[in-house]
Amino acid sequence: SFFLFYWYSYTVIPPSGQYADLCALPDLNERTLLENLRGRFRQEKIYTYVGGILIVVNPFKFLPIYNPKYVKMYDNHRLGKLEPQ
């Protein structure tokens, strides 16, 4: 029924873009992975961790994260210590 589908979608699928590390998704599957990436992309957060791996979705435009301020912020930090932008 519609109510069961709505309840399932509301309780199981996390809000889009909420997770900076896909390994933290409560229900990791293709749908939740892609929705999280899509949500982060819409927020112009093109970098996302998958455990110790950093993945990027190409925005095909210049973003303000490519400036000395952000580069310095991530300099000398271990991968995963800071949330990806």
KOLFI-355650 format. One line per 5 residues: number of its first residue (from 0); for each residue x, y, z of N, C-alpha, C, CB. Coordinates in steps of 0.05 Angstrom, whole numbers. Glycine has a CB too. Layout:
// KOLFI-355650
NUM	X/Y/Z/X/Y/Z/X/Y/Z/X/Y/Z; ...
// end
This chain:
// KOLFI-355650
0	17/-24/0/0/0/0/18/25/0/-19/0/24; 5/47/-6/20/73/-7/31/79/20/1/95/-17; 16/76/41/25/83/68/50/66/75/3/78/88; 50/41/70/73/24/76/97/33/60/67/-6/70; 94/40/35/117/50/19/127/76/30/108/53/-11
5	109/94/37/117/120/48/132/116/74/92/138/52; 121/100/92/134/94/118/161/82/114/116/76/135; 164/63/96/190/50/90/210/71/80/186/27/70; 201/87/61/219/107/49/228/128/70/205/121/26; 209/135/87/215/155/107/234/144/129/190/165/120
10	231/119/137/246/109/159/272/96/151/230/89/174; 275/85/127/298/70/119/318/87/102/290/46/104; 308/104/85/325/119/66/333/145/80/310/124/40; 359/148/84/369/173/98/365/197/80/398/170/106; 364/220/92/362/245/75/386/247/56/361/270/93
15	380/256/32/401/257/11/424/276/19/389/267/-15; 448/266/16/471/282/21/480/285/50/467/308/10; 467/270/67/473/272/96/499/260/103/450/260/112; 508/240/89/531/224/97/556/231/81/526/195/95; 577/241/95/602/247/82/618/222/77/619/266/100
20	612/200/91/624/174/86/602/154/80/641/165/111; 602/142/57/581/124/49/580/99/66/585/116/20; 602/92/79/602/69/97/584/74/121/631/63/106; 578/99/127/560/105/150/531/103/143/567/133/160; 524/98/118/496/95/111/484/72/126/492/91/80
25	461/76/139/448/54/154/440/31/136/424/64/169; 433/36/111/425/15/93/440/21/67/393/15/88; 463/8/64/480/13/41/471/-5/17/509/8/48; 460/8/-3/453/-6/-27/456/14/-50/424/-18/-26; 452/5/-74/456/23/-97/439/48/-96/450/8/-123
30	414/45/-88/395/68/-87/404/88/-67/367/58/-81; 410/80/-42/418/99/-21/445/112/-28/419/85/6; 463/96/-39/489/107/-47/486/129/-67/507/84/-58; 471/124/-89/467/143/-110/452/168/-100/453/131/-133; 432/164/-83/416/186/-73/434/204/-55/392/177/-57
35	451/192/-39/469/207/-22/489/224/-39/485/189/-3; 500/211/-60/518/225/-78/504/248/-92/531/206/-98; 480/243/-101/464/263/-115/458/287/-96/438/251/-126; 451/281/-71/445/302/-52/469/319/-46/434/290/-26; 492/306/-43/517/320/-37/525/337/-62/540/301/-30
40	521/326/-86/526/341/-110/509/366/-112/521/323/-135; 484/364/-105/466/388/-105/475/409/-85/437/379/-100; 488/400/-64/498/419/-44/527/428/-51/498/406/-16; 536/421/-75/563/427/-84/584/415/-67/567/457/-86; 578/392/-55/597/376/-40/604/352/-58/586/366/-12
45	625/356/-74/631/336/-95/649/314/-85/645/350/-118; 661/317/-62/678/296/-50/663/280/-29/704/308/-38; 665/254/-30/652/236/-11/671/213/-5/625/226/-22; 673/205/20/689/182/28/673/157/25/699/185/57; 688/135/19/678/108/21/699/94/37/672/94/-8
50	697/96/63/719/85/80/744/102/75/724/55/74; 765/89/67/790/103/62/794/112/34/813/85/69; 772/111/18/773/119/-10/758/145/-13/762/97/-29; 769/164/-28/756/189/-33/746/189/-62/775/214/-28; 720/192/-66/709/193/-93/700/222/-99/685/173/-96
55	699/228/-125/692/255/-134/671/253/-156/717/271/-144; 652/270/-155/632/273/-177/639/300/-191/602/273/-166; 646/298/-216/655/321/-231/633/342/-234/666/313/-259; 637/366/-223/615/386/-226/615/401/-252/618/407/-203; 635/398/-269/637/411/-295/635/442/-292/616/401/-314
60	644/452/-269/646/481/-265/666/486/-243/618/493/-258; 675/511/-241/694/518/-220/679/522/-194/710/544/-228; 689/510/-172/678/514/-146/697/530/-128/671/487/-133; 686/545/-109/704/561/-92/721/544/-73/687/580/-76; 718/518/-72/735/502/-55/763/499/-65/723/474/-51
65	768/508/-90/795/507/-101/810/533/-97/794/499/-131; 814/541/-73/829/565/-67/848/559/-44/809/589/-59; 868/576/-39/888/571/-19/877/566/9/907/594/-18; 855/578/16/843/574/42/836/544/47/818/591/46; 822/532/28/814/504/31/838/485/28/793/498/10
70	856/492/10/879/475/7/895/474/33/897/485/-17; 899/497/45/914/498/70/899/484/93/919/528/78; 873/485/93/856/472/113/861/442/113/826/479/109; 864/430/90/868/401/88/897/393/88/855/392/62; 916/412/86/944/405/86/952/394/113/961/431/80
75	968/373/112/979/359/136/957/346/154/994/379/153; 935/338/141/914/323/155/912/295/143/887/337/155; 907/276/159/904/248/150/877/246/136/905/228/174; 876/230/114/851/225/99/830/215/118/856/205/76; 807/228/117/784/221/133/782/236/159/786/192/140
80	802/252/166/801/267/191/781/290/188/829/277/199; 782/304/166/764/326/160/742/317/141/779/350/149; 718/328/143/697/321/124/704/332/97/670/333/134; 699/316/76/705/326/49/686/348/41/703/303/29; 696/366/24/680/388/15/666/380/-10/697/413/9
// end
